[in-house]
Amino acid sequence: MTFTLAEDSALLKPIEVGGTVAANRLFMAPLTRSRADADGTPSDLAAEYYSQRAQAGLIISEATAVCEQANGAYMNTPGIYTDRQQDKWAEIASAVHRAGGKMFVQLWHVGRMAHPDISGFETVGPSAVAAELLTHTPTGKKPLPVPRALTVAEIATIVGQFRSAARRAIDAGMDGVEIHSANGYLLHEFLSDVVNQRTDAYGGSPQNRARLAAEVVEAVVDEIGAERVGLRISPGNKAGDMRELDDSSAYEALLCRIKSLNIGYLHVVIEPSKPAFAAVRTVWEGPLILNTPRTVGTDFAVLENLASWGVISAAAIGRGFLANPDLVTRLQLGAALNEPDEATFYAPGPAGYIDYPTLDQSGVEALSGLAG
Ligand SMILES: Cc1cc2nc3c(=O)[nH]c(=O)nc-3n(C[C@H](O)[C@H](O)[C@H](O)COP(=O)(O)O)c2cc1C
């Protein structure tokens, strides 16, 4: 597949984000790569991997745990709750900045998606409703357990952990943080009218189901300032066995509650033709990043149109940047794109991580794509 961005493309225009200027509106979507050390410190290869992709207007990091208990969906995912982890994120921030890029860290708690064999902790969620999925543990594939419903005191602790993790990200030199409230993880679980069966202030009405995500946004904004905060949501997304009979009301409640804070951006994973996208766009007047779900695939012509009409502020691209460190250059030239290799998405080591060639490196072979 090739696509050529015109010189005056809307996606190539600079945009302010996190109090700084991103060179273009092609952002790198968060991508878990499972290469962190066992203690959740990003690997020595991470600075190279991210800085190779610094021509993205903004890099959003792989999902990163806000505390030890927030881990456990996949092996070797990073955290940002120890000094050692923070030091490595500081190296990554410096490398990306030296290469001319900007970077936010995506903050998550995996909630009911955790397996105790990975996390070492009891699995928790809004209610005792399990994700009916198998996950890879150190001793093979196992079903996810029924989570224990969090107490209100534990919820307050988790809000504080998002705040502390955001502080660490800024102290590490990152440009901001993205709060992960998408794809079936803890904050998304609370938003769902199926997975969240609570009868207290965090369940029931759309406002109550939106309360945890809103409290996290408010705490993080209070800690690091609104412009450095992004929020990712995925209304109706079935990742993580997520079920939502109503994919709009809790999101509208969330966005209505936080919109006056003027956070840096809202990042929505959705097919733009879905009614839930129109519902979000109606409520949300601030900067909006669109990422089309994996099941739909990227259509650069659609993204360019949406950006030129002002419907979206930027587009986030996942696998395109994973396989093409120089994706922006390739799109400017209409060059062929490297295909992502799924076998190495979550495999340890440098293969499929830091060895995807740029056009310069692949020479004649890739340049021949210019003609096609
Ligand atoms: C290997 C891989 C890892 C992912 N990890 C994350 C993640 O850590 N956080 C997140 O919010 N989404 C994650 N996603 C979803 C992507 O951000 C994105 O929504 C999805 O890949 C669709 O975009 P694309 O078609 O441009 O790749 C991941 C997707 C892939 C393929």
PDBQT file of the ligand as one rigid body, heavy atoms in Angstrom, charges set to zero:
ROOT
HETATM    1  C1  LIG A 401       1.546  -4.670  19.292  1.00  0.00    +0.000 C 
HETATM    2  C2  LIG A 401       0.451  -3.768  19.794  1.00  0.00    +0.000 A 
HETATM    3  C3  LIG A 401       0.510  -3.265  21.068  1.00  0.00    +0.000 A 
HETATM    4  C4  LIG A 401      -0.463  -2.366  21.536  1.00  0.00    +0.000 A 
HETATM    5  N1  LIG A 401      -0.329  -1.815  22.783  1.00  0.00    +0.000 NA
HETATM    6  C5  LIG A 401      -1.172  -0.833  23.180  1.00  0.00    +0.000 A 
HETATM    7  C6  LIG A 401      -0.936  -0.138  24.402  1.00  0.00    +0.000 A 
HETATM    8  O1  LIG A 401       0.047  -0.367  25.113  1.00  0.00    +0.000 OA
HETATM    9  N2  LIG A 401      -1.830   0.827  24.752  1.00  0.00    +0.000 N 
HETATM   10  C7  LIG A 401      -2.924   1.131  23.980  1.00  0.00    +0.000 A 
HETATM   11  O2  LIG A 401      -3.703   2.012  24.355  1.00  0.00    +0.000 OA
HETATM   12  N3  LIG A 401      -3.132   0.505  22.804  1.00  0.00    +0.000 NA
HETATM   13  C8  LIG A 401      -2.281  -0.442  22.382  1.00  0.00    +0.000 A 
HETATM   14  N4  LIG A 401      -2.460  -1.038  21.163  1.00  0.00    +0.000 N 
HETATM   15  C9  LIG A 401      -3.498  -0.533  20.246  1.00  0.00    +0.000 C 
HETATM   16  C10 LIG A 401      -2.869   0.526  19.310  1.00  0.00    +0.000 C 
HETATM   17  O3  LIG A 401      -2.542   1.704  20.019  1.00  0.00    +0.000 OA
HETATM   18  C11 LIG A 401      -3.828   0.896  18.166  1.00  0.00    +0.000 C 
HETATM   19  O4  LIG A 401      -5.063   1.296  18.734  1.00  0.00    +0.000 OA
HETATM   20  C12 LIG A 401      -4.087  -0.258  17.198  1.00  0.00    +0.000 C 
HETATM   21  O5  LIG A 401      -2.882  -0.909  16.830  1.00  0.00    +0.000 OA
HETATM   22  C13 LIG A 401      -4.803   0.236  15.918  1.00  0.00    +0.000 C 
HETATM   23  O6  LIG A 401      -4.016   1.187  15.260  1.00  0.00    +0.000 OA
HETATM   24  P1  LIG A 401      -3.131   0.805  13.960  1.00  0.00    +0.000 P 
HETATM   25  O7  LIG A 401      -4.060   0.142  12.983  1.00  0.00    +0.000 OA
HETATM   26  O8  LIG A 401      -2.596   2.111  13.479  1.00  0.00    +0.000 OA
HETATM   27  O9  LIG A 401      -2.055  -0.135  14.422  1.00  0.00    +0.000 OA
HETATM   28  C14 LIG A 401      -1.536  -1.988  20.692  1.00  0.00    +0.000 A 
HETATM   29  C15 LIG A 401      -1.608  -2.534  19.399  1.00  0.00    +0.000 A 
HETATM   30  C16 LIG A 401      -0.635  -3.394  18.942  1.00  0.00    +0.000 A 
HETATM   31  C17 LIG A 401      -0.702  -3.917  17.525  1.00  0.00    +0.000 C 
ENDROOT
TORSDOF 0
